[in-house]
Amino acid sequence: MNRVKRTSAVLIAALIGGGVVVGRLLPPLIVRSEGNVPRVSWASALTLLLGAAAVGVFAWSTWQSLHKKHERMTADYGIKMLSLGKSAAVVGALVSGVYGGFALAFIDATDVPLGKERFLHAGAASIAGVLLLVAGLLLERACQLPDDDDDDAATPA
């Protein structure tokens, strides 16, 4: 039987770190190419927050079904929930890093026009990305089946 491993802390750290580097370097590269640094709207943070809430609801209901009520789950549903949890964790890590790096690019430029807005909006989107990451990890954890005592008895000591 194949087992799916949990999303590793190393992968999450690498995605966040890489995202911070990309997000921090993006504004100066855009300015050097004589472009305008984009504004970050509240819509990005709200979209990530809604995604985190939806994944969190799936995590809660999956946890309640499997671990509290001890209900069965179809294999298709379990695979869908597991893939949703893993993808939400990966996307949340990457997005939080990129928006966090973008916010860091404007941490010293809050007195510049649109600097404070970019810092606040990107910071809020980064926090929402972390919430999506946490919700994805919780859903991934909720999909872990409780240990079956029959499997332990069948294996020789």
KAWO-V78055 format. One record per residue. PHI is phi in degrees with one decimal (999 if undefined). OMEGA is omega in radians with two decimals (none if undefined). D_LAST is the distance of its C-alpha to the last C-alpha in Angstrom with 1 decimal. Layout:
phi:omega:d_last
PHI:OMEGA:D_LAST
PHI:OMEGA:D_LAST
//
This chain:
phi:omega:d_last
999:3.12:19.8
-81.1:3.09:21.9
-114.0:3.06:21.7
-95.7:-3.12:24.8
-81.4:3.07:24.6
-66.8:3.05:26.7
-64.4:-3.02:30.1
-80.0:3.10:29.8
-65.8:3.13:32.0
-66.7:3.11:33.3
-62.8:-3.14:34.6
-62.9:3.13:36.2
-63.6:3.13:37.8
-66.1:3.12:39.1
-66.6:3.11:40.6
-64.2:-3.13:42.3
-62.4:3.09:43.5
-63.7:3.10:44.9
-65.2:3.11:46.5
-62.7:3.13:48.1
-62.9:-3.14:49.6
-63.6:-3.12:50.9
-65.4:3.14:52.3
-73.5:-3.10:54.0
-84.2:-3.07:55.6
-62.1:-3.13:56.7
-59.4:3.12:59.8
-64.1:3.11:61.4
-67.3:3.11:60.8
-66.6:3.14:62.5
-65.8:3.13:65.4
-64.3:3.11:65.8
-89.2:3.08:66.1
60.0:3.07:68.9
-107.8:3.09:66.9
-103.3:3.11:66.5
-67.5:-3.08:63.2
-69.3:3.02:62.0
-84.1:3.08:62.0
-102.1:-3.12:58.7
-93.3:3.08:59.3
-68.0:-3.10:57.6
-61.6:3.14:56.5
-66.5:3.12:53.7
-66.4:3.14:52.3
-67.1:3.11:52.7
-63.9:3.09:51.1
-64.3:3.12:48.0
-66.0:3.08:48.0
-65.0:3.08:48.2
-62.9:3.11:45.4
-64.6:3.12:43.3
-65.9:3.13:44.2
-64.2:3.13:43.4
-66.2:3.08:39.9
-63.6:3.08:39.4
-64.8:3.08:40.4
-62.6:3.12:37.9
-63.9:-3.14:35.1
-63.6:-3.10:36.1
-68.6:3.09:36.3
-66.6:3.11:33.0
-62.1:-3.14:31.3
-63.1:-3.11:33.0
-65.8:-3.03:32.2
-82.2:-2.94:28.4
-102.8:-3.14:27.5
-97.6:-3.10:30.2
-91.8:-3.14:31.3
54.5:3.09:28.0
-85.6:3.08:30.1
-86.9:3.13:29.1
-133.3:3.10:30.4
-69.5:-3.13:31.4
-63.8:3.13:29.9
-61.2:-3.14:33.3
-64.4:3.13:34.0
-63.0:3.12:30.6
-66.1:3.11:31.4
-63.7:3.14:34.9
-67.5:3.12:34.0
-65.1:3.13:31.4
-67.7:3.07:34.1
-64.1:3.13:36.7
-63.9:-3.14:34.6
-65.7:-3.12:33.8
-69.4:3.09:37.5
-64.9:3.11:38.9
-65.7:-3.13:36.9
-67.4:-3.14:38.1
-65.1:3.11:41.7
-61.1:3.12:41.8
-65.4:-3.12:40.8
-65.8:-3.11:43.4
-66.7:3.13:46.2
-64.8:3.09:45.8
-67.0:-3.12:46.0
-64.0:3.13:49.1
-67.2:3.07:50.9
-64.3:3.07:50.0
-64.7:3.09:51.4
-63.3:3.11:54.5
-66.0:3.11:55.0
-63.0:3.11:54.7
-64.1:-3.09:57.5
-113.1:-3.11:59.8
-67.7:3.12:58.8
-92.0:-3.04:62.0
-111.6:-3.13:64.2
-72.5:3.11:64.3
-88.7:3.10:68.1
-77.4:3.09:68.5
-55.7:-3.12:69.4
69.4:3.13:66.2
-67.8:3.14:64.1
-66.1:3.12:63.1
-62.6:3.13:62.4
-63.1:3.13:60.2
-63.3:-3.10:58.3
-67.6:-3.10:57.8
-68.0:3.11:57.0
-68.3:3.08:54.6
-64.1:3.10:52.9
-65.0:3.11:52.5
-66.7:3.10:51.0
-65.9:3.09:48.6
-64.3:3.09:47.4
-64.8:3.06:47.1
-64.9:3.07:45.0
-65.0:3.10:42.7
-64.1:3.07:42.5
-65.0:3.08:41.6
-59.9:-3.13:38.9
-64.7:3.12:37.4
-62.6:3.10:37.7
-64.3:3.10:36.0
-66.3:3.10:33.0
-66.9:3.09:32.9
-66.3:3.08:33.0
-61.1:3.12:30.2
-68.1:-3.14:28.1
-66.9:-3.14:29.2
-77.7:3.12:27.9
-71.0:-3.11:24.3
-73.7:3.05:22.6
-62.5:3.14:20.9
-62.0:3.14:17.1
-96.2:-3.10:16.2
-67.4:-3.13:14.0
-66.5:3.13:13.6
-67.0:3.14:11.9
-68.4:-3.13:9.0
-71.9:-3.09:8.8
-78.6:-3.13:9.2
-82.5:3.13:6.4
-69.2:-3.11:3.8
-78.9:none:0.0
//
